[in-house]
Amino acid sequence: MSSAPQNWDPGHYLKFQDLRLRPALDLLARVPLADIQRFTDLGCGAGTVTPYLCKLWQNAWAIGLDSSAEMLHRADACNPGLNVHWQQGDIADWSAPQPQDLIFSNAVLHWLDGHQNLFPQLMRQLAPGGVLAVQMPNQFAEPSHTLMREAAFDGPWAEVLKPLLREAPVARMGDYYDWLSPMAASVEIWETTYAQILDGEDAVLDWIGSTALKPLLEALDQSLRDEFKAVLAAKLRKAYPQRQDGSTLFPFRRMFMVAVVPA
Ligand SMILES: C[S@@+](CC[C@H](N)C(=O)[O-])C[C@H]1O[C@@H](n2cnc3c(N)ncnc32)[C@H](O)[C@@H]1O
């Protein structure tokens, strides 16, 4: 269910920290839980969102699970004294040590395939009345991602890059409803497009460079990488032109869901 593991650069990823945090807080605002005993921040990354969960549920036993040692190291270093059990592991094989009152997963599950099995499997890790709260980018049909594919398919790098291009991992809203609702007392699903305003030259390239584009760049040697980046940058500049004030508007679609299991 897990795709090939990706290397993460916490410094680059956190460059856009405020824009990446906003959807996590929008999701958190919809979690209908007061007092809980156990939660997991699934794919906690550099521990940016975990302190917000800990603040809401101060007495809960908290797990921050991630597959990346670099991200976990950063999470631990940036949150001294936070009462969280940081654990390295793959979500695809994860079973909660005890049933969880909340599994919160922000910007993670689109890195895994096989959602039809994964989402019910996560629901089975919940205690009665527990909540699965998920946010995933749903940007795969938007220019930032279609142009990346287009550039990857057309050049001397194509043979190297093609195997690294993933099919869109996020399913339709109705599919998630069908997978979750037989196990749930309630399911809420919604999408939001954030009009992200980025600064600097080639800002969209910079944004995707810390996530979806990263494995492609890492697969190429320096000269091919520079050439591929230049081709992609030109395409992205046309799709997302820099505005007169120097900023770039980067609309970004995200899917959210909150499923509550019966009490
Ligand atoms: C985009 S970051 C989001 C981090 C954090 N949830 C946040 O909102 O700041 C995605 C994280 O998912 C983790 N991840 C991706 N696939 C994973 C898997 N199969 N198992 C565990 N963690 C995974 C990555 O290591 C990375 O830290």
The ligand as an SDF file (V2000), in Angstrom:
LIG
                    3D

 27 29  0  0  0  0  0  0  0  0999 V2000
    3.8050   16.4560    3.7490 C   0  0  0  0  0  0  0  0  0  0  0  0
    4.4890   15.7760    5.2150 S   0  0  0  0  0  0  0  0  0  0  0  0
    3.2180   16.1960    6.4130 C   0  0  0  0  0  0  0  0  0  0  0  0
    3.7260   16.1550    7.8060 C   0  0  0  0  0  0  0  0  0  0  0  0
    2.7290   16.5830    8.8970 C   0  0  0  0  0  0  0  0  0  0  0  0
    1.5590   15.7300    8.9490 N   0  0  0  0  0  0  0  0  0  0  0  0
    2.3360   18.0230    8.7380 C   0  0  0  0  0  0  0  0  0  0  0  0
    1.1660   18.2970    8.5070 O   0  0  0  0  0  0  0  0  0  0  0  0
    3.2130   18.8940    8.8770 O   0  0  0  0  0  0  0  0  0  0  0  0
    4.1950   14.0730    4.8720 C   0  0  0  0  0  0  0  0  0  0  0  0
    4.8060   13.1480    5.9120 C   0  0  0  0  0  0  0  0  0  0  0  0
    4.2680   11.8400    5.6810 O   0  0  0  0  0  0  0  0  0  0  0  0
    5.2770   10.9020    5.9630 C   0  0  0  0  0  0  0  0  0  0  0  0
    4.9530    9.6510    5.2760 N   0  0  0  0  0  0  0  0  0  0  0  0
    4.7660    9.4540    3.9490 C   0  0  0  0  0  0  0  0  0  0  0  0
    4.4830    8.1730    3.6880 N   0  0  0  0  0  0  0  0  0  0  0  0
    4.4990    7.5390    4.8950 C   0  0  0  0  0  0  0  0  0  0  0  0
    4.2720    6.1950    5.2940 C   0  0  0  0  0  0  0  0  0  0  0  0
    3.9970    5.2380    4.3980 N   0  0  0  0  0  0  0  0  0  0  0  0
    4.3650    5.8860    6.6000 N   0  0  0  0  0  0  0  0  0  0  0  0
    4.6440    6.8410    7.5230 C   0  0  0  0  0  0  0  0  0  0  0  0
    4.8570    8.1460    7.1990 N   0  0  0  0  0  0  0  0  0  0  0  0
    4.7960    8.4800    5.8990 C   0  0  0  0  0  0  0  0  0  0  0  0
    6.5400   11.5490    5.4370 C   0  0  0  0  0  0  0  0  0  0  0  0
    7.7030   10.9880    5.9880 O   0  0  0  0  0  0  0  0  0  0  0  0
    6.3100   13.0090    5.8110 C   0  0  0  0  0  0  0  0  0  0  0  0
    6.8910   13.3320    7.0380 O   0  0  0  0  0  0  0  0  0  0  0  0
  1  2  1  0
  2  3  1  0
  2 10  1  0
  3  4  1  0
  4  5  1  0
  5  6  1  0
  5  7  1  0
  7  8  2  0
  7  9  1  0
 10 11  1  0
 11 12  1  0
 11 26  1  0
 12 13  1  0
 13 14  1  0
 13 24  1  0
 14 15  1  0
 14 23  1  0
 15 16  2  0
 16 17  1  0
 17 18  1  0
 17 23  2  0
 18 19  1  0
 18 20  2  0
 20 21  1  0
 21 22  2  0
 22 23  1  0
 24 25  1  0
 24 26  1  0
 26 27  1  0
M  CHG  2   2   1   9  -1
M  END
$$$$
